[in-house]
Amino acid sequence: MDAPAYVKPHELLAGKTVLVTAAAGTGIGFATAKRCAEEGARVVISDAHERRLGEAAESLGDAVAASIVCDVTDEAQVQALFDGAIAASDGGLDVVVNNAGLGGTANVVDMTDEQWGKVLDVTLNGTFRCMRAALRHFQSRGRGSHGGVIVNNASVLGWRAQAGQAHYAAAKAGVMALTRCAAIEAAELGVRINAVAPSIAMHPFLAKVTTDELLDELTSREAFGRAAEPWEVANVIVFLASDYSSYMTGEIVSVSSQHP
């Protein structure tokens, strides 16, 4: 089944400033930044890859308030990212989308401490560092019914098993648990925290680091017989970032057509 037509924007984020991590390249992060801009937001984008980040900023044009290089495994760089993003925004950030993550393939019996630690540090610890910085920023603005929004990128592998993905699955399950617990803590501030859990979203970088055989196998499990387009995941992130999801917090929304 072919992908549907690209959905027209509806000004869901008009007047808001959105920070998106890992927004360079062609994946979910860039698609999210693009959709947020199309929905009326000013966007701050970050990535660990300076050249690709510059290309992404150029592509997004005037909607970009700032583009800031950041390695989410480095607390000093995370602080610099938020300081720069807040300085570039008019009145502070409204939404933070934590998209940074790292995968890999290795069976547990063969996995090294370095492989395990690197995936956990980017995917789980990086999300924690950025959430903490976002919550401190939102807290500094005082309590209110609309204190800010955080959307994390998890994965269906936080629920489901796949050989060779123990480190990634553990990290994404951690992102889910972190989302739920932090959401309870942040509710008194009027801050909402939710996550998306995509199954498979096809983009060139994924195709580069994954075998055709595995991609075909994963796609065959999808009810529509195709992978999601990155913008289809981004649409759900935009919904969670918008006021249309005002009663949702601590939720993990599966973006998948996968069947058992």
Backbone torsions as a table, in degrees:
resi	resn	phi	psi	omega
1	MET	NA	133.7	180.0
2	ASP	-73.9	156.4	175.4
3	ALA	-66.9	149.2	178.5
4	PRO	-71.4	171.0	176.5
5	ALA	-66.7	147.5	178.9
6	TYR	-58.5	133.5	-174.3
7	VAL	-80.0	132.9	179.3
8	LYS	-70.4	146.0	180.0
9	PRO	-72.6	158.4	-178.4
10	HIS	-133.5	23.2	178.0
11	GLU	58.5	37.1	-177.4
12	LEU	-69.2	-21.9	-177.7
13	LEU	-121.5	26.7	-177.9
14	ALA	-58.5	130.9	177.4
15	GLY	82.2	0.3	-178.1
16	LYS	-100.0	156.3	173.2
17	THR	-112.7	128.4	-173.6
18	VAL	-122.4	129.4	172.7
19	LEU	-100.5	128.6	178.1
20	VAL	-123.2	122.9	176.3
21	THR	-88.7	156.7	-178.7
22	ALA	51.3	53.0	-172.8
23	ALA	-101.5	5.1	177.3
24	ALA	-88.5	165.1	177.1
25	GLY	89.1	-148.7	-171.4
26	THR	-125.1	13.1	-173.9
27	GLY	-94.5	-155.2	-175.1
28	ILE	-64.0	-37.2	-178.6
29	GLY	-61.1	-48.5	178.8
30	PHE	-66.3	-42.0	178.3
31	ALA	-59.8	-36.9	178.7
32	THR	-67.9	-45.9	177.9
33	ALA	-59.4	-41.5	-179.8
34	LYS	-65.5	-44.9	-179.7
35	ARG	-66.3	-39.9	178.0
36	CYS	-61.5	-42.9	177.6
37	ALA	-62.5	-42.0	179.0
38	GLU	-65.4	-27.1	179.4
39	GLU	-87.9	10.6	171.8
40	GLY	100.7	2.4	-177.1
41	ALA	-85.9	153.8	162.3
42	ARG	-87.5	136.6	-174.9
43	VAL	-119.3	141.8	168.1
44	VAL	-111.4	124.5	-177.8
45	ILE	-114.9	148.2	178.6
46	SER	-140.2	158.9	178.0
47	ASP	-169.0	159.5	176.3
48	ALA	-80.5	-14.8	-176.0
49	HIS	-101.7	105.2	-172.5
50	GLU	-62.6	-44.8	-176.9
51	ARG	-65.0	-47.8	-179.2
52	ARG	-65.1	-33.4	177.7
53	LEU	-64.0	-42.8	177.2
54	GLY	-61.8	-39.9	177.9
55	GLU	-65.3	-39.8	178.5
56	ALA	-64.8	-43.4	179.6
57	ALA	-62.1	-41.4	179.0
58	GLU	-64.0	-39.6	-180.0
59	SER	-66.2	-37.2	-177.4
60	LEU	-80.5	-21.1	172.3
61	GLY	69.7	-139.2	-171.0
62	ASP	-66.9	-14.4	179.1
63	ALA	-71.0	-15.4	-176.9
64	VAL	-84.3	116.9	176.4
65	ALA	-78.7	-32.4	178.1
66	ALA	-166.4	151.9	171.2
67	SER	-126.5	124.9	-169.5
68	ILE	-132.5	124.7	177.6
69	VAL	-69.6	132.9	-179.8
70	CYS	-153.8	129.3	169.8
71	ASP	-100.0	112.9	-172.4
72	VAL	-72.0	-4.4	174.3
73	THR	-84.6	-3.5	-177.2
74	ASP	-114.5	111.9	-175.6
75	GLU	-60.4	-37.6	179.9
76	ALA	-63.6	-38.7	178.5
77	GLN	-70.1	-35.5	176.1
78	VAL	-63.3	-43.6	178.3
79	GLN	-63.4	-40.6	178.2
80	ALA	-65.2	-36.6	177.2
81	LEU	-60.5	-49.5	-177.4
82	PHE	-69.8	-36.9	176.1
83	ASP	-61.3	-44.6	179.5
84	GLY	-67.6	-40.4	-179.8
85	ALA	-65.3	-42.3	179.8
86	ILE	-66.3	-40.8	179.1
87	ALA	-64.0	-32.5	-177.4
88	ALA	-83.8	-12.0	-176.8
89	SER	-97.7	155.6	179.7
90	ASP	-95.1	96.5	-179.7
91	GLY	94.4	5.0	177.8
92	GLY	98.9	172.4	-178.3
93	LEU	-78.1	146.2	175.1
94	ASP	-106.1	-33.5	-174.9
95	VAL	-138.8	138.8	172.0
96	VAL	-124.4	124.4	177.7
97	VAL	-109.3	114.1	-179.9
98	ASN	-93.3	100.7	-175.0
99	ASN	-109.4	-13.5	-174.8
100	ALA	-62.1	131.6	178.6
101	GLY	-162.7	160.9	-178.9
102	LEU	-139.6	133.9	178.2
103	GLY	-109.6	-158.8	-177.4
104	GLY	152.7	167.1	-179.3
105	THR	-131.2	122.5	176.1
106	ALA	-165.9	135.3	173.7
107	ASN	-73.0	150.7	-176.1
108	VAL	-56.0	-40.0	-176.4
109	VAL	-63.5	-25.4	-178.6
110	ASP	-105.4	-8.7	-172.5
111	MET	-71.0	135.3	177.2
112	THR	-89.8	162.8	174.6
113	ASP	-59.0	-37.5	-179.2
114	GLU	-64.4	-44.5	178.4
115	GLN	-61.7	-47.2	179.1
116	TRP	-60.0	-50.3	-174.5
117	GLY	-65.8	-38.0	-177.8
118	LYS	-66.3	-44.3	179.2
119	VAL	-64.5	-43.4	179.1
120	LEU	-65.7	-37.2	-175.8
121	ASP	-69.1	-41.8	178.5
122	VAL	-72.8	-51.3	-166.8
123	THR	-78.1	-44.1	-178.5
124	LEU	-97.4	-54.1	-178.5
125	ASN	-64.4	-37.3	177.9
126	GLY	-63.4	-40.6	176.4
127	THR	-63.8	-41.8	176.7
128	PHE	-59.3	-48.1	-177.6
129	ARG	-59.9	-43.8	-178.3
130	CYS	-71.6	-36.7	175.9
131	MET	-63.6	-42.9	179.8
132	ARG	-61.0	-45.0	178.9
133	ALA	-63.7	-40.9	179.4
134	ALA	-64.4	-44.1	-178.9
135	LEU	-65.3	-37.3	177.4
136	ARG	-64.6	-38.4	177.0
137	HIS	-65.3	-47.9	-179.7
138	PHE	-63.3	-39.0	179.5
139	GLN	-62.7	-36.7	-178.3
140	SER	-65.6	-19.8	-180.0
141	ARG	-88.3	-3.8	177.0
142	GLY	92.3	167.9	-178.5
143	ARG	-77.5	149.3	178.5
144	GLY	-179.0	167.9	-177.2
145	SER	-73.4	-17.8	179.6
146	HIS	-130.8	67.8	-172.7
147	GLY	-84.9	-5.7	-178.6
148	GLY	135.4	166.6	-177.1
149	VAL	-136.6	138.2	171.8
150	ILE	-122.9	133.0	175.1
151	VAL	-125.0	123.2	179.7
152	ASN	-103.1	150.1	176.7
153	ASN	-100.7	108.9	177.0
154	ALA	-100.7	-142.7	-179.8
155	SER	-167.9	151.5	174.0
156	VAL	-61.7	-18.5	177.5
157	LEU	-69.8	-11.0	169.6
158	GLY	-67.3	-18.6	177.0
159	TRP	-110.1	-34.8	-168.7
160	ARG	-108.8	155.2	-178.3
161	ALA	-95.1	142.0	173.6
162	GLN	-148.4	128.7	-179.3
163	ALA	-58.9	140.4	177.1
164	GLY	83.5	1.5	-173.8
165	GLN	-121.9	24.5	-175.6
166	ALA	-59.9	-42.4	-178.6
167	HIS	-67.4	-43.7	-179.9
168	TYR	-67.7	-43.8	-179.9
169	ALA	-63.5	-41.6	178.7
170	ALA	-63.6	-40.7	179.1
171	ALA	-64.5	-43.8	-178.0
172	LYS	-71.4	-34.9	173.2
173	ALA	-63.2	-36.2	175.6
174	GLY	-64.6	-39.4	176.8
175	VAL	-61.4	-39.9	178.5
176	MET	-62.6	-48.2	-179.3
177	ALA	-65.2	-40.7	177.3
178	LEU	-60.4	-42.6	178.8
179	THR	-59.0	-48.2	-176.5
180	ARG	-65.0	-45.9	-177.5
181	CYS	-67.8	-45.2	-179.6
182	ALA	-63.9	-33.2	179.9
183	ALA	-62.4	-39.4	178.1
184	ILE	-65.1	-42.7	-179.7
185	GLU	-65.9	-34.7	-173.3
186	ALA	-86.6	-10.6	-174.5
187	ALA	-59.4	-37.3	-178.5
188	GLU	-66.7	-19.2	176.6
189	LEU	-87.1	-6.0	-174.3
190	GLY	78.3	17.3	179.9
191	VAL	-96.6	132.8	177.8
192	ARG	-105.0	138.2	179.2
193	ILE	-133.0	119.4	178.1
194	ASN	-134.8	173.9	178.8
195	ALA	-142.0	153.4	168.9
196	VAL	-103.0	151.6	177.5
197	ALA	-130.8	87.0	180.0
198	PRO	-73.6	156.2	171.0
199	SER	-90.6	-75.3	178.5
200	ILE	-138.5	123.9	176.2
201	ALA	-120.2	120.0	-171.8
202	MET	-84.3	131.0	173.1
203	HIS	-155.9	161.7	-172.7
204	PRO	-55.4	-37.9	-178.6
205	PHE	-65.6	-40.2	177.9
206	LEU	-62.4	-43.6	179.8
207	ALA	-61.9	-30.0	-177.7
208	LYS	-73.2	-32.2	-173.7
209	VAL	-106.4	4.9	-178.0
210	THR	-129.1	142.4	-178.9
211	THR	-71.5	152.1	177.2
212	ASP	-60.8	-35.9	-178.7
213	GLU	-63.4	-44.2	179.9
214	LEU	-68.4	-41.2	178.4
215	LEU	-61.1	-41.5	178.0
216	ASP	-63.9	-40.4	179.7
217	GLU	-64.5	-46.8	-179.4
218	LEU	-64.6	-40.6	179.3
219	THR	-64.8	-35.1	-178.4
220	SER	-65.3	-20.2	179.4
221	ARG	-82.4	-13.1	-177.1
222	GLU	-81.0	137.0	-176.8
223	ALA	-61.4	-32.9	-179.8
224	PHE	-85.5	-3.1	178.0
225	GLY	70.6	21.0	179.2
226	ARG	-151.7	160.7	171.8
227	ALA	-78.1	158.9	173.9
228	ALA	-70.5	150.2	166.2
229	GLU	-77.6	143.6	178.9
230	PRO	-53.1	-34.8	-179.1
231	TRP	-69.4	-22.1	176.8
232	GLU	-70.6	-35.8	173.0
233	VAL	-69.8	-42.1	179.7
234	ALA	-59.5	-34.7	178.5
235	ASN	-59.7	-39.8	180.0
236	VAL	-71.3	-37.0	175.3
237	ILE	-61.9	-43.0	177.5
238	VAL	-60.4	-43.3	177.4
239	PHE	-58.0	-46.9	-179.6
240	LEU	-67.3	-27.8	178.4
241	ALA	-78.7	-19.6	-172.6
242	SER	-91.7	171.3	178.4
243	ASP	-72.2	-9.6	176.6
244	TYR	-67.0	-18.7	178.9
245	SER	-109.3	33.5	-170.6
246	SER	-61.6	-21.8	-179.0
247	TYR	-99.8	5.9	-176.7
248	MET	-102.5	126.9	169.7
249	THR	-154.1	147.1	-177.9
250	GLY	73.8	15.3	-177.1
251	GLU	-99.1	146.7	173.7
252	ILE	-113.2	112.1	-175.1
253	VAL	-99.6	115.7	177.9
254	SER	-72.7	128.5	174.9
255	VAL	-112.1	85.9	-168.4
256	SER	-159.9	150.3	168.4
257	SER	-116.7	18.1	-173.4
258	GLN	-71.7	139.0	175.2
259	HIS	-113.9	160.1	-175.8
260	PRO	-59.1	NA	NA
